[in-house]
Amino acid sequence: MGTPCALTDAAAAAQAPSRKLCTDCGLSRTNDPKRCGQACQFIQPDYPGLERRVHGRVRQQGNATQPAQPDELFFGPYQQMLSARLDPPTQGAQWTGITTRLAEVLLEQGLVDAVIAMAADPHDRWRPRPVLVTRAEDMAQCRGMRMGYAPLLSLVEPALAQGHKRLAVIGIPCQIYALRAIQPQLEREQGLAQLYVIGTPCSDNTTTENFHQFLGLISDRPQDISYVEFRADYKVEVRTDQGSKRLIPFLNLPLSTLPPDFFPLTCRTCVDYTNVLADITVGYMGGHGQQWLLVRNARGQAVLDGIQAQLRTSAPISQGKRDGPVRGFMANTERAAGGLPLRRMPAWIKPLVNWLMPRVGPRGLEFARARVEMKAIEAILHLRREAPARIKNMLPPHVWDLAARYGLKPDGQAESDKVGPSSPPNRSQV
């Protein structure tokens, strides 16, 4: 598998950043940590500029070769959207194994020299550890979910220095934003010749230690839990080493007992749930029981073509209405951002609501739209409470477009004013 351990150990030895708004994507551990000022998603992101460079256009604005798609305000630029599964599924995968299989095929076909991805720490299966993979068969170690922060981008420059000039990277949005921001420099100065980006959606990350605390709240034997998945049917699936499986309705999760800082401010103010700067996004939100694919550009389509023979696809569904759940989420978030306790649902009504939500709540693409709107609302409310000076720089135009439906406007803007790409928030320096 090349020398992933040596690279990872070197990265781990570097000084971790201590900034408040940082997910330790790895950029601060590179040879030029000052690039964080221009490349960090949480300082002054330029999504329209990077969307144009990566995809040839910005969301909702087609061109001569690629028309805009209906849901691009929510999900970013894309060419096609699918529900999909591998047949047969890959053993040990979080879903059916599409993400790791895409990377395996890139290596098998010789389209890349190496893949940078996450594997499990040898001492903690939930702790992510960046690895450099040069053989397709070694992608198996990257299957499954991890929870926590890991400096993925710290491996990019060492990989290039070793002569791996054609790379694939599997990452979450904050990692991919920084990677795309420095991509021209990597091409110009360090010989990066090809870059394939496979993105996974992300909304709420936390430390691995915090995640262990969560596992301890949902099980008497958290050490036996081998699999956790937050599903689009409003349930969490939990599996154990002994082979047992149970489903926990979202409403039954002990979220109200978690400390207020369980999810850091970065994740509560993230503006890119769907990883819009990836070539292809592989997630679950809009899949309704299957994986959800967003092919964003020709490079992403070329990656997907490599596994077409194994792929079973269908059109995503869209059912239910999101307005009520999103407004309820906004009310709870306003209370939380104001330091007030969340309203807890009476125990007697939970079984009824648990039964109703998968049947009448938003499902498929409507579920995905709801989650994206919730993240936009959450970002605005928490920044107003905890870091108001950063709002002008951190929130791109599409966030205000999403939140306008629920009456949230930039401070000082009249309710009748329209928020949109033609009137972005002020981007003056903090």
PALODREN-359106 format. One record per residue (C-alpha): residue in three letters; x, y, z. Coordinates in steps of 0.02 Angstrom, whole numbers, plus 50000, padded with zeros to 5 digits. Layout:
% residues N
ALAXYZ
...
% end
This chain:
% residues 430
MET500005000050000
GLY501465011849979
THR501965021050137
PRO500365027650215
CYS500945025050394
ALA502515035350372
LEU501535049450294
THR500195048850426
ASP501435048650570
ALA502325063750499
ALA500675073050483
ALA500165068450659
ALA501795075450727
ALA501425092650657
GLN500645105650769
ALA498755104950763
PRO497905121850741
SER497105130250890
ARG495925142050798
LYS494105142150851
LEU493375139750677
CYS494435125450613
THR494095107250572
ASP495945102950549
CYS495755098750364
GLY497645097350356
LEU498045113350263
SER498815121450416
ARG500005106550429
THR500715109050254
ASN502295118350202
ASP501305134450182
PRO500045135450325
LYS499715153850288
ARG498645148150141
CYS497245145250266
GLY496875163750254
GLN496375161850072
ALA495825143650065
CYS494795140550221
GLN492925138250204
PHE492675146850372
ILE493575163150333
GLN492985170550168
PRO492355157150050
ASP492035160749866
TYR490855147049811
PRO490315155649649
GLY492125157849596
LEU492625139849635
GLU491035132549561
ARG491435141749399
ARG493225135549398
VAL492815117449443
HIS491185114849348
GLY491265128449216
ARG489745137349287
VAL488915142449449
ARG487345134549521
GLN485735139049431
GLN486675146349283
GLY486855134549136
ASN487955136648985
ALA487985131048803
THR488485113248846
GLN487625110449013
PRO485925117249066
ALA485555121449246
GLN484615108049344
PRO483045110849449
ASP483775108749624
GLU485455117349605
LEU485045130749733
PHE484995116649863
PHE486315104649798
GLY487515114749690
PRO487925111949505
TYR487605094449439
GLN487305085449275
GLN486265070949337
MET485595064349502
LEU485285045949541
SER484795033849676
ALA486005019349663
ARG486725003749741
LEU488114991649700
ASP487564974149651
PRO488224964349738
PRO488584976049885
THR490344976949953
GLN490604967950118
GLY491034979850260
ALA490424995350170
GLN489375008650256
TRP488025007150123
THR488404996649968
GLY490195002449938
ILE490025014749794
THR491275027449862
THR492725015449887
ARG492305005949728
LEU492475021949626
ALA494225024449696
GLU494675006149669
VAL494235007349485
LEU495255023249463
LEU496765013449527
GLU496344997649430
GLN496205007249267
GLY497805016949298
LEU496925033749294
VAL497745039049458
ASP499365034849546
ALA498635035849721
VAL497075039349821
ILE497045049949979
ALA495635044450095
MET495215039950274
ALA495485023350363
ALA495195018450543
ASP496505021650674
PRO497265004850726
HIS496815008250908
ASP495065015550882
ARG493915010150742
TRP492945026550750
ARG494455038150738
PRO494855043550559
ARG496645042250498
PRO497225049350330
VAL498055036550217
LEU498855036350045
VAL498295021149947
THR499225015449790
ARG498444998049764
ALA496604995149728
GLU496474980549850
ASP497044991749993
MET495515002949976
ALA494594989950082
GLN495304998050240
CYS494365014150195
ARG492625006550200
GLY491405012350332
MET491065028150432
ARG492275037250546
MET491865051450663
GLY493105064850708
TYR494385076550630
ALA495895071150532
PRO497125081450427
LEU496755073750258
LEU497595087450156
SER499245085350249
LEU499575070450134
VAL499385079549968
GLU501095087649958
PRO502035072150021
ALA501105061749890
LEU501625073749752
ALA503415073849817
GLN503435054849802
GLY503005056449618
HIS501125053149629
LYS500595066949510
ARG498865059749470
LEU497815059349626
ALA496065055249684
VAL495455062449849
ILE493945056649950
GLY493425069950074
ILE492085079950163
PRO491605097850112
CYS492795108050220
GLN494255097450159
ILE493735098449977
TYR493465117249981
ALA495255120050039
LEU495915107449913
ARG495045116049769
ALA495665132949829
ILE497485127549821
GLN497315116249667
PRO498015129149544
GLN499545131549655
LEU499805112749667
GLU499705111449477
ARG500845126149448
GLU502185123049579
GLN502135104549625
GLY501665095849464
LEU499895089949504
ALA499335083149335
GLN497635075249372
LEU496415076949515
TYR494835067049539
VAL493765072249687
ILE492485060349763
GLY491485069849893
THR490375063850034
PRO489055075050114
CYS489325080950291
SER488335091650410
ASP488805088050590
ASN490495081350640
THR491225080750814
THR492765074350902
THR493005055650914
GLU492955057251103
ASN491255065751093
PHE490625052050978
HIS491125038851105
GLN490095048451232
PHE488595047651113
LEU488825028851090
GLY488815026951278
LEU487105035351285
ILE486295023651159
SER487045007151218
ASP487564998651379
ARG489014990951283
PRO489645004651167
GLN491274995251140
ASP490284982151042
ILE489524994350917
SER490264991650746
TYR489105001750634
VAL488065017650652
GLU487075025750512
PHE485875040450516
ARG484605035250386
ALA483405045350279
ASP481915036150356
TYR482135045550521
LYS483025031150607
VAL484785027250663
GLU485385009650623
VAL486565002050751
ARG487474985450728
THR488614976250848
ASP490084964250836
GLN488904950350893
GLY487814952650738
SER486324961250818
LYS485474976050735
ARG484224988750800
LEU483395004550735
ILE483235019850846
PRO481995033350791
PHE482785050550783
LEU481585057050916
ASN482205043751038
LEU484025049151025
PRO484705057351184
LEU485235073051091
SER484545084851223
THR485725077451352
LEU487285081051250
PRO488345096151299
PRO488015112351202
ASP489715111551118
PHE489535093351064
PHE489475099650884
PRO490765113550862
LEU490345130550789
THR491165125550625
CYS489905111750594
ARG488455122250655
THR488935135750529
CYS489445124950381
VAL488695131050217
ASP489105116050107
TYR488145100550157
THR488215092149985
ASN490055094449942
VAL489715105149789
LEU491535106249733
ALA491745087449712
ASP491705079749539
ILE490445067249606
THR489535067249773
VAL489045050649851
GLY487885051550000
TYR486205045650065
MET485055060450097
GLY484075059849936
GLY484235041249909
HIS482755034850012
GLY483555018350061
GLN484905018549928
GLN486425029249899
TRP486215046249819
LEU487355051549677
LEU487635069049609
VAL488695068749452
ARG489315086549442
ASN490415087449288
ALA491195077249148
ARG492585071149262
GLY491305064649385
GLN490375055749244
ALA491995047549188
VAL492265041149366
LEU490495034149373
ASP490665025949202
GLY491995014549275
ILE490725005449386
GLN489165005949275
ALA489154987049253
GLN488974984749442
LEU487774999049472
ARG485884998049489
THR485095015249473
SER483395023449481
ALA482675040949486
PRO482615048649660
ILE480895050649737
SER480225066649814
GLN478775065349935
GLY478025074650083
LYS478225092950128
ARG479705100550216
ASP479005117450269
GLY478335112050440
PRO479865102050496
VAL481045115850439
ARG480065129250533
GLY480045118250687
PHE481925115950673
MET482155134750656
ALA481135137950814
ASN482175125450914
THR483795132350844
GLU483285150050890
ARG482995144151068
ALA484645134751074
ALA485615149351000
GLY484845160351132
GLY485445149251272
LEU483705142751313
PRO483315124351342
LEU482595114751196
ARG480785109751209
ARG480665091151238
MET479255081551160
PRO478125072651287
ALA478545054051295
TRP476755048751259
ILE476725057151088
LYS478405050851025
PRO477775033950962
LEU476445042550857
VAL477665055050782
ASN478945041250751
TRP477605031950654
LEU477045047250556
MET478725054750505
PRO479275041150382
ARG477525041250306
VAL477055059550291
GLY478675068950325
PRO479855074450186
ARG480655059650097
GLY481925057349959
LEU482405073849879
GLU481185083449989
PHE482105076550141
ALA483755082350065
ARG483045099650029
ALA482445100750209
ARG484145096350278
VAL485025109050167
GLU483815122650220
MET484045117850402
LYS485925119550384
ALA485745136750305
ILE484595142450447
GLU485745134950578
ALA487265143850507
ILE486405160850509
LEU485695159250684
HIS487275152650767
LEU488405165350683
ARG487245179450737
ARG487385173150914
GLU489205168050927
ALA490205176750789
PRO489175190850710
ALA490705199350637
ARG490995184350525
ILE489275184050443
LYS489755195950302
ASN491215185050250
MET490675167350291
LEU488935166350217
PRO488885165050026
PRO487385171249926
HIS486545154249910
VAL486345152950100
TRP485295168750102
ASP484295162549953
LEU483865146650049
ALA483435155650210
ALA482365169250130
ARG480905157050118
TYR480875157050309
GLY481025175750333
LEU482895176550371
LYS483755191350287
PRO485465199350302
ASP485515211550447
GLY484875228550394
GLN483995222250238
ALA482145225650221
GLU480995210650220
SER480395215550046
ASP482155215549974
LYS482635200549871
VAL484185190949918
GLY485045182449775
PRO486645180149677
SER486505197949610
SER486545205149787
PRO487815195149889
PRO488255199450068
ASN489645212150092
ARG491335203350082
SER492405216150172
GLN493795209950284
VAL493395204250461
% end
